[in-house]
Each structure stands twice: as C-alpha cells, then as structure tokens.
C-alpha cells in the first residue's frame, strides 16, 4: 500500500514561516502604532494642561500685581494727603487695634534691616 499522508515540503514550511513572520510583523506594527498614538494623546493632554496651568498662573500673578499697585497708589495718596502728626496718630490707633500684627510687622522690619546692614 502506498503512503497517502501529506508530507509538507521544505518550500511549504518556508512559506508558512514567512506568512507567520509577516502576520507577526503586521501585529507588531499595529501594536507600535497604537502605543504611539496613545503616547501622542497623553503628550497632547499634558501640553494642554501645562498651557492651562501657565495661563492661570499668569492671570493670578497679574491680579496680585494689580492689587499691589492699587495698594501702593492708595498708600501714596494717603501720605500725600496727611501730615506727619495725622500719620503718627493713625499708626498708634492701628497698633492699639492690632497688637499681634504690629509685633510681627516690627519683627519682620527688624530682620530685614539687620540683613541689609549685614551685607554692607
């Protein structure tokens, strides 16, 4: 009796291996493409969040700068509109009303003055 079972030839085996390699390469290409797309999406979101954070920080800095300028202008107007006796009386009244803040403020001014004098 003749052997009727199919025996793959070397050429068939090579073709199968090439097909498997091609399928594997295609799968890997899809995986890499998907990963690249995800990384790109994450990078885009990080960039958008950073831009939003930068805009908020800039807005906050602008607001504080404007408030500081307004306070400086108010202080300048106060000093121009009052003589030294009125300023001293107002300072004494404020210290009586806010003793803790006055002590803290005096300590800060003292430390700053000492630091400036040490540098000279």
C-alpha positions in Angstrom: 0.0 0.0 0.0 1.1 3.5 -0.8 1.5 6.1 1.9 -1.2 8.8 1.2 -0.5 11.1 4.1 0.5 14.7 3.2 4.1 15.5 4.0 5.0 19.2 3.8 7.9 20.0 1.7 10.6 22.4 2.7 9.1 25.0 0.4 5.7 24.8 2.2 7.4 25.1 5.6 9.3 28.2 4.5 6.1 29.7 3.1 4.3 29.1 6.3 7.1 30.6 8.3 7.2 33.7 6.0 3.4 34.1 6.4 3.7 33.8 10.2 6.6 36.3 10.2 4.5 38.7 8.0 1.5 38.3 10.3 3.7 38.9 13.4 5.3 42.0 11.8 1.8 43.3 10.9 0.6 42.7 14.5 3.7 44.4 16.0 3.3 47.3 13.6 -0.3 47.7 14.8 0.7 47.5 18.4 3.5 50.0 18.0 1.2 52.3 16.1 -1.5 52.1 18.8 1.1 52.7 21.5 2.5 55.7 19.6 -1.0 57.1 19.2 -1.6 56.7 23.0 1.6 58.4 23.9 0.9 61.2 21.5 -2.6 61.6 23.1 -1.1 61.7 26.6 1.6 64.2 25.5 -1.1 66.4 23.9 -3.2 66.4 27.1 -0.1 67.2 29.2 0.7 70.1 26.9 -2.9 71.4 27.2 -2.9 71.1 31.0 0.5 72.9 31.2 -0.8 75.7 29.0 -3.9 76.0 31.2 -1.8 76.0 34.3 0.5 78.6 32.8 -2.4 80.8 31.9 -3.9 80.5 35.4 -0.6 81.3 37.0 -0.1 84.3 34.7 -3.6 85.5 35.5 -3.0 85.1 39.2 0.3 86.9 39.0 -1.3 89.7 37.0 -4.1 90.0 39.6 -1.7 90.2 42.5 0.5 92.7 40.7 -2.6 94.9 40.0 -3.7 94.6 43.7 -0.2 95.5 44.9 -0.1 98.5 42.6 -3.5 99.6 43.8 -2.4 99.3 47.4 0.8 101.3 46.7 -1.2 104.0 45.0 -3.6 104.2 48.0 -0.6 104.4 50.4 1.0 107.2 48.2 -2.3 109.1 48.2 -2.7 108.7 52.0 0.9 110.0 52.6 0.3 113.0 50.3 -3.0 113.9 51.9 -1.9 113.8 55.5 0.8 115.4 57.6 3.2 113.6 59.9 1.1 114.1 63.1 -2.0 112.6 61.5 0.0 109.6 60.1 1.6 109.0 63.6 -1.9 109.2 65.3 -3.3 106.7 62.7 -0.3 104.4 63.3 -0.8 104.5 67.0 -4.5 103.7 66.7 -3.8 100.8 64.3 -1.2 99.3 66.7 -3.7 99.5 69.6 -6.3 97.7 67.5 -3.9 95.1 66.1 -1.1 94.5 68.6 -0.1 91.0 67.3 0.2 92.1 63.7 2.1 95.2 64.9 4.6 93.0 66.8 5.0 90.6 63.8 5.4 93.5 61.4 8.1 95.1 63.7 10.0 91.8 63.9 9.9 91.4 60.1 11.1 95.0 59.6 13.9 94.4 62.2 15.1 91.2 60.5 15.1 92.9 57.1 17.0 95.9 58.4 19.6 93.6 60.1 20.0 91.6 56.9 20.6 94.8 54.8 23.1 96.2 57.3 25.0 92.9 57.5 25.5 93.0 53.7 27.3 96.3 53.8 
